[in-house]
Amino acid sequence: MEMKLENLPNRFKLTGMLTNIYKAPEWTKDDKTGGGDYRLQIMSVDKLRNGETKTGLSEVSVGTSPEDEAKYKAQLGKLITLPVSLFVSRGSIVTSLAKE
């Protein structure tokens, strides 16, 4: 259940247990809007260089329509693998569903 680098830049596969799905609140600031997207919370386990393991929670944005949420509801509590893209926004790493 660890994040693995794929052949494309900024493209990864995230494997972990789907623990929650929620809709982020919408916001408006300086005539810009955002949020309102459905996000998956995925628990993964990463191996460290010293042999220890670290459990972490990742959030993946999957879209804004109720159908985007419905695709994943049956997978709650199960191990899933998703193609994801990573980018930095406001000093934090943001994970979103990558297009195949």
N, C-alpha and C positions, 0 to 999 in steps of 0.2 A: 504494500500500500504506500508506495512512495512516488514522488513526482519525478518523471523521467524526461530528459531532453530528446526532442525529435530532431529530424534533419533540417527543419526550417528554422530560421532565426525567430526568437520570441514565441516559439511553439512548443508546447509541452503536453504530456498526457498526465492527468491527475487521477489517481486511483485512491479511493477511500470509501468509508461508510457514509451514506447520505443520512444526515441526522436531522435536518430541518429545511423547510422551504418557507420563505416569507417575501412580502412585497415591501420594498424600501419606500419611505415617505417621499412624496414629490416636494421639490423646492424651487424657489425663484429668487434670483439675486442679480441685480444689475441687468435686468431684461434677459437674463439667461435662465433656462429651466433645466431641471435634471431630476433624477430619481424616478420613482414609479415603476422600477423594473423588479422582476422576480429574481430572487437570489437563492442559491443552494448553499447550505452549509455542509461541508464535507470534512470528516475527521480522517486524517491520514497519519501514518507512522513513518518517520524517516530515520535511517541509520546514520549515526554520527561516525566520524573518523576513528574515535576511540572505542567503537564497538557498542556503545550505548544507543538506546533508541529514544526518540523524542516524538511525542504525539502533538499534532497541531490541527487547528481548525482553519480551513480555507473557505472563502466565499467566492462563488462563481455567479456572475450575472448571466441569465439565460434568455432574457427578453421581457417585453412589456405586456403581452397579451395573456389572458387567462389560459389559453391553449399552451403557452410556454410552461406555465406551472403544471398543468394537467399531465404533460408528458412524463413528469418525474414523480408524481404522487405515489404511484404503485411501487416505486423503488425505495421509499423511505425505509430506513433500517437495513438496507442491503448494500453490498459492495458494488460500486459503479466505477467506470472509467470514462473520462471526458477529455476531448481535445480542448486545450485552453491556450489563450494568448495572455501574455503578461505585459503591463506597461506601468510607468510611474505617474502618479497624479498627486499633487500636493504633498510630496515626500513619502507617499505610501505606494506599495506594490498593489496594483489592481488586477484581478483575474477575471477574464470574461470567456465565454464559450467561443472557441475558434471555429471558423467555417472550414469544413472538410473540402 
